[in-house]
């Protein structure tokens, strides 16, 4: 989705530049040859169609033609990203619907990958939602079932068949993002069990209010573990 939006923005900018260049060339030819704007438009169109750039503004016309090539490339990129977004979503939806009684991990970073690995070791079915292309491919190579989608988009949870899932692990890096994950998961399945990562102690109650069943602060868990191991060695 983000890639399609980026390609759409580039396409829009290229289109606007083309329009501006076309209007400028048309006005200049209209003034130079003392003809009306409509006639100048026809002159420019014929020159572009026949690649006849012998007028005083041949360089501008040539530049316009070259920029049309850039526009065509951006248009192709946008069409490819659109097809991937729409039809890729259908493929992921079909993949997710095969899952029942599974766990969904939102975010395939270090914590998300570790959660997925531990669940697999226990014989659980795991589906990871990861938005980054490279990271999603790495997770697939590790044998994970991955849906390439943004966890902040509610449709990702529909693709993951959240209504039939046992639980959701919100493992994104920012608390504000995990807020959205909790909300989206509850929107699709109000009875789903949610365990979320939390970075700031002050946000624990907020997660609880949004519907998270368990809230884990990695730094506190890590510190507790370090002290526990220290005490263990002293005995």
Secondary structure as GFF3:
##gff-version 3
##sequence-region A 1 235
A	DSSP	alpha_helix	2	33	.	.	.	ID=ss1
A	DSSP	alpha_helix	37	50	.	.	.	ID=ss2
A	DSSP	alpha_helix	58	97	.	.	.	ID=ss3
A	DSSP	beta_strand	103	106	.	.	.	ID=ss4
A	DSSP	alpha_helix	110	121	.	.	.	ID=ss5
A	DSSP	beta_strand	126	130	.	.	.	ID=ss6
A	DSSP	alpha_helix	133	141	.	.	.	ID=ss7
A	DSSP	beta_strand	145	148	.	.	.	ID=ss8
A	DSSP	alpha_helix	154	159	.	.	.	ID=ss9
A	DSSP	three_ten_helix	162	164	.	.	.	ID=ss10
A	DSSP	beta_strand	167	170	.	.	.	ID=ss11
A	DSSP	alpha_helix	175	188	.	.	.	ID=ss12
A	DSSP	beta_strand	193	197	.	.	.	ID=ss13
A	DSSP	three_ten_helix	201	203	.	.	.	ID=ss14
A	DSSP	alpha_helix	204	210	.	.	.	ID=ss15
A	DSSP	beta_strand	214	216	.	.	.	ID=ss16
A	DSSP	alpha_helix	218	234	.	.	.	ID=ss17
###
